[in-house]
Amino acid sequence: MLLSFVVAPFVAALATFYTGFGLNTILVPLFMFNWDAPLAVFMASIVHLCNNILKVSLTARSINWDLFKNFGVPAILFAFLGAFLLNQFSRNTSTYLEPIFGAILMLFALLEFFNWKLPIKGAWAMRIGGSLSGFFGGFSGHQGALRALFLSKLKIEPLVFVATTAIISLLVDLTRVGVYASSAQHLSYYPSMLIFLVITAALAGTLVGRKYIQKIKHELFSKLVGLALFAMGLALLLGLI
């Protein structure tokens, strides 16, 4: 089981360079093996924040600030709303979140597997996409798939895409981590060595992904990740996690 907390974050961080999924999408169900849903999202957000600091430092020169303005600003605002809603769930009521998270994960896995993209573009489409991405990022950690769904039609270089989504995701993380940390139910949580192990593995995955972003076959990697996430979503939906 300990090995999964090394392999999963490494592969998840690597996958963020080649698929629509973010690190959160994979880590949340993994953490839910050991912790309730709100705490699992909180822990995943800490790892995600550390990873995005590294990603932004590696790709900052390629950020598209016009895209950030239209997509990122609404995402940050709605991330606060989603995180606030998640904080309303106590440990006693968090069991209701597992099938909800499972259904969301299965939906996004299918979208990734079949490579379905929204045939819309323009400033308003970006603002709507940013709002939805930010809300689900704050509520369940599922922001990466929605970002890809709305941004995939844009003709931008892979590195520009990664850099821009990284800065958006970083600021969403800062917003939601602050909201999560204000919850009384998280005050008793103290980071263990496990969280530092996960962060180290995720950072290693990001470094490898940045180096080989132009060399890995994106389509095959995306489908494999999609299948794995669908299986995890089904397990959550059926109460197996």
N, C-alpha and C positions, 0 to 999 in steps of 0.2 A: 504493500500500500504506500509505503514511504517513497518508493521509486516513482509512483504515479505523480507525486508532488514535485518531481524533478523533470520528468519527461513531458508531462502535460503542459506546464507553463513554457517550456522551451519550444515545443511544437506550436503552441498557441501564439507566442510572440513571433515566431517565424511565419506563421500563417497570415498575420496581419499585413504582410507585404504582398501577398499573392491572392488573397480572398477578400470577400466583403465582411468577414467576421472579425471581431475584435478579441482581444485577450480576455475581456470580461465574459464573453459569450461561452467560452470554454471553461474558465475558472469557476464561475458561479455554480454550475451543477457539480463540479468536482468538490468544491468546498461544502456543498450541501450533503455530502456523504457523512460529514462530521458535525456540522453546525446548522442551526435553523436558518431560514431564508434571509431575513434581514441582516444577520451577522455575516452570512456567506457573501452577500452583495457588498457589505462594508469592507470585508477583508480583501475581496477581489478588487475593489476600487483603490485600495492602498497599493497593491501590486501594479495595477493599471497606471496609477499616477506616477510611480517611480519609473515605469517603463516608458511612459510618454515624455518624461523629462529627458531621458536619453535619446528618444527618437527625434524630439525637437532639436536637441543640440547637434544631432547628426545631419539634419535635413533643413535647418532653419532658412538657409539661403534660397530654397526652392518654394517657399510659401507663396500662394496666390492670395493676396490680401483682399481683392475684390470678392472672391469666393468666400473668404472668411467673413466678410461683412454681411453678405446675404444669407449664408448658411449657418455660420458659427454663432453670431449674436443671438438669433432666436433659440439655438440649441442650448446656449448657456442659461438663458432665462427660463426655459421650460425644464431644464435639468433640476433647477431648484424646486419646481412644482412636483416633479416625479419623486425626488428624494424626500420631500416633505410628506407625500402620500405614503411612501414606504415606511416612514417613521411612525405612522399611525398604527401599524401592525405590531402587536405584542408577541412575545414568545408563544403565548397560548393560541393566538389566532394565525400565526405564521404558517401553519400547516395548510391553510387554504391557498397559500401562494405557490406551493409546489406544482399542482396541476396547471395553474395559470402560466408559470414559468415554462413548464414542459410544452404546453401548446404553442407559446410564443417561439420557443426554440425550434420546434418541429416546423413551424411555418417558415422561419427564416432559413432553415436547413434546406427545405424544398425549393425556396427561391434561389438559393445558391447552387443547388444541384442542377436545376434546369436552366440556370443562368437567365432568369427572367428579370427584365429591367423595365422601369417605367418610361414610356415614350413621351415624357414631358420635360420641358426645360424652360428657362427664363427665371427672372428674379423672384417672382411670386412662388414658383414651384420650389425654388431653393429655400425660401423662407418657411414654406409649409414642411418641407423635408427636414429642415433644421429643427423646427419645433417638435415634430414627431420623434426624431432621433434623440433630441435632448431629453424629452419626457421619458422615453423608455430607457435611456441611459441612466437617468436618475432613479427610476422605479425598479428596474430589473437588471440593469447593466447591459441591455441589448441595444447598443447604439451603433455599432460598426456596420451591421447588416443593413440597417435603414439608411445610413449614410451612402453606402455603395449603391443601394437601390435608386436613389435620387441623383447621385453624382456620376454614375457609370456612363451616361450618355454624353458627358462632356469630353471634348477632345483635348485632354491634357496628358502630359507625360506621366508615367508611373511614379517617378520621384516627386513630381509636383503634387500629385494626388496624395501620396503618403505624407509629405511635409505639411500640406494644408489640413488634412484630416487629423494629423498628430497635434497640431496647435489647437484645433477645435476641441479635440478629445481631452487635451491637457487642461484647458480652462473649464470644460464640463466636469472633469474630475475634481478640480479644486473646489468647484461649487458644491458638488454633491458630497464630497468627503466632509466638508464643513458642516453640512446639514446632518449627515449621518452621525457625526461625532457629537452633535448637540443632543442626541437621544439618550435618555437616562439608562435605557437597557444596554447601551454599549459601554457605559462608564466602567463596568466591572471587567471588561475585556482587556487583557494585557498581551501584546504580541509575543508569541513564542518563537523558538528557533525555527519552527516550520515556516513561518511567514518570510523570514530572511532567506531561507533555502529556496522558496518559490520565487522571490524577487531576483535572486542571483541567476536562477535558471531562465527567467523571462528576459533579463538583460542580455544573457548569452545568446538567446534566440534572436533578439533584435539585432545584435552585432553581426550574426551570421546572415540574417535576412537582408540587411543593408548591403553586405558585401556581394551577395549573389542574386540581387533583385532582378537583374537582367538575364539570368542564366537558367533559372528553374522553370519548368513547364507549368504555367499557371493553371491551365484548364484541368489537368489531371490532379494536381494538388488540391484544387478547389473542390472537386467532386469527392475526393477521399475525406476531406474535412467535413463536407456536407453530410455524408453518410454517417460519420461518427457522431456528429451533433444531433442528427435525427434520432439515432439510437438513444442518446442521453436524454433528449426531450421526451421520447416515448417512456423511458424509465421513470422520469419525473411525473408524467401524466398518470401512469399506472400505480404510482406510489411505491416504486421499487427502490427509490433513493431516500 
